[in-house]
Each structure stands twice: as structure tokens, then as C-alpha cells.
Amino acid sequence: MKKIVVQTLCGGHLTALVEDNRIHELVYDSTDNNSISGNIYMGIVSEINIGGFAFVDIGASRRAFLQFNDARERHLFHKSKLQLKSGQALAVQVLKDASKYKGTVVTSSPAFSGNLLVLEKSIIGERITLSKKIIDNTERARLKRIVEKFLPSNIKAIIRTEAEGCNEAELAAEMEQLINHIRFTNEHSMYLAPPCLVYEPEKGWKKTVRQLAGKEQIEVNFYEKNENGMATLGLVSQIEEVFEKKVNLKSGANLIIEETEVCHVIDVNSGAFSTKKADDEDAFLTVNLEAASEAARQIRLRNLSGIILVDFIRMRDNGNKNKTLAAFEAELKKDRIPVNFLGMTRLGLVEISRKRIRPTLSSFPGADKAIFAKSD
């Protein structure tokens, strides 16, 4: 049975997706979170660089970065000539917050996201695309027909995985809501002097709950600061484990997880797992299959993103290697955040890349297992 647990902390909210008393996803929303990801600004193009990008002033301390070679920016060109000038007002949406080394990344094709659909004001490219996770061709065709029926001619739609099985009324209702957001943004921006904020999407723990639940009806348990819900539900040790480098497996083996700026590395060790033979392939396969499941879970829990390398216990048998890779890939498909499974490198490491949606759990200022595991 699934449930969502929201624990109020002094600096924000910790939200856990729990199934059978096991945490599968953990998200922290800070009340001091200065993220502007998803915000739409009416900016001013401050500089166009011959390297194929522009700087846009959105009213922040650092100028935003707009990359022209992105497919979303094709509408800025006419017959291969850029139709953009310095000093020009331009509506942009923040794709990525500024980091220590890079400025805010923006796009000139804002998108409005719901649970079932993503709408984008554009006439470039295919009008309707569907999540690759919807694999049934009959269902894909049905969803596309419904969306096509209500979609305005100047808007593109992405049908999300959560839309699978939804009826016409549900899709139409969400589309109307998103179209109203687009209209409001267009009308609102006409009366504002750039650079300025035009639209700010839903944020915080309420958005997190909506995203974790998807289209499922899931029980939500909310706890105030003076209540320690995580302790009441027996989840404290699982939260504390997220801040440890070493994660013990039931077999006696363990994972060593290293988080770095460049990439994240997960090393599978046999640990206390015992086998009578030094080259026991069946035993190594058992450990690797358990490690594949737990590694995928830890990636979600810690919100690791970017390049991730996993070093499973080496096996000679190609069949066992393929079983491990297949099991790991299957576990990664449970992730609601896009994951690109790249397979095994020549060095025998399994490489994946995961889209960066928010910082890792451990990277929040003052992040500590004692703070996140307790409400006082």
C-alpha cells in the first residue's frame, strides 16, 4: 500500500513516498528555496554572442543564458537568420537554476506542465508527442485523438505517462487549465515593463505531493513541526541511511556511494556476503541483482543526477552480466525522472545519466540526517 508522508521541519518540508513501509522517494522543499526553475520572465536581450548564444537580463543578479542550437529556439530564426537583437524584449522560461559555475539557463519556448499534459506555445515540430513509456499502440492512438480534438493550432502538446488510461473529460479539463495559464501569461506580459516576472508555477511540498501521486489516489499523512511523523511510522533509519556513504544489503553485501561534482559512483562490494568459492558466479549474480534494485532506489532517494557510474561485482558469464543489466534497467524505469541507460563501458562500469530536476538531498545548506529525521 502506498502513502505519502509530509513532515514539517523548521526550514521546510520533507516528503516521502512510502510503499509497504519502505521509502521509495524522498524530497525536501525548503521554505528558503530560492529556485526560479519554471518561472517565466519578460526579459531583455542584453548580448548576442557569435558562439551561438545570448545573454538575457531577467532582473536577477546574473544574466540568463539562452542557447540557440536547442531545437526549442528554432522559431527565433527565419531562413537560417537570427531574428533577435540586443535590447529586444523576450519572454523566457527558466530551465535550470544558476549553479556555482554556470548562470541560469532559459528557453524562449515556455512550457506549462500538468499531471497529464505539457503544453508549449509553438508551431515548430510535431504538434503532439507521447511519452515513450506508453507502449500500447492502441492507447497511444486513442490519447492522440483526444488531445488533437481540443488542442489549439498554435500550441504543441506532450502527453505524459500518467495520461495512460485517462478519459476524455480528464484530459480536456487539464488542457483547459493549462491553456488558461498560457492566455493569462500572454495578456499579463503586455502590461509589464521588462525585466520582470510574468508567471510562477506551483512550488513547494504541495507540488511535490501532486508529482509523487501522479494520477493515483494516495493517502497523504501531514505532520506539523511538533509531531515526529517519520519516527511514528518507523522511517527514521531509512532517512538516516541516505546521508551515509555505506548502504548495507540483506545478503551481507553493501553499496558505497560517492557523490561528487563531476559524477556519482556506486560501488558494489561483497562485504560480509559469504561464498565457498572465490569465483562463484551464481553467488555474485545474487548479490548484483539485489544491488541493482537497491542502487536504483538510492538514486531516487538521494536524487542523484547527471552522470552515474555503477561498479557491480565482476562476472565472467555474459548471461549473468546481461541479467544484471536487464534487472538494473527495469528498476530504473520505475523512476518518474528521465533516466538514460547507457549500458556497460569498456572498463566494466555501468553508466547512466539522470535528468537534474533539483539538487541532491545532501547538497541543501545545513542538510543533516538528524535534521531531516527529526522534527525538533
Sequence and secondary structure as in RCSB ss.txt:
>XXXX:A:sequence
MKKIVVQTLCGGHLTALVEDNRIHELVYDSTDNNSISGNIYMGIVSEINIGGFAFVDIGASRRAFLQFNDARERH
LFHKSKLQLKSGQALAVQVLKDASKYKGTVVTSSPAFSGNLLVLEKSIIGERITLSKKIIDNTERARLKRIVEKF
LPSNIKAIIRTEAEGCNEAELAAEMEQLINHIRFTNEHSMYLAPPCLVYEPEKGWKKTVRQLAGKEQIEVNFYEK
NENGMATLGLVSQIEEVFEKKVNLKSGANLIIEETEVCHVIDVNSGAFSTKKADDEDAFLTVNLEAASEAARQIR
LRNLSGIILVDFIRMRDNGNKNKTLAAFEAELKKDRIPVNFLGMTRLGLVEISRKRIRPTLSSFPGADKAIFAKS
D
>XXXX:A:secstr
 EEEEEEEETTEEEEEEEETTEEEEEEEEETT    TT EEEEEEEEEETTTEEEEE SSSS EEEETTSGGGGG
GEETTEE   TT EEEEEEEE   SSS  EEESS EEE SSEEEEE  SS SEEE TT   HHHHHHHHHHHHHH
  TTEEEEE GGGTT  HHHHHHHHHHHHHHHHHHHHHHTTS SSEEEE    SHHHHHHHHHTTS  EEEEE T
T  HHHHTT HHHHHHTT SEEE TTS EEEEEE SS EEEEEE TT   SSTT HHHHHHHHHHHHHHHHHHHH
HHT  EEEEEE    S HHHHHHHHHHHHHHHTT SS EEEEEE TTS EEEEE   S  GGGSTT  HHHHH  
 
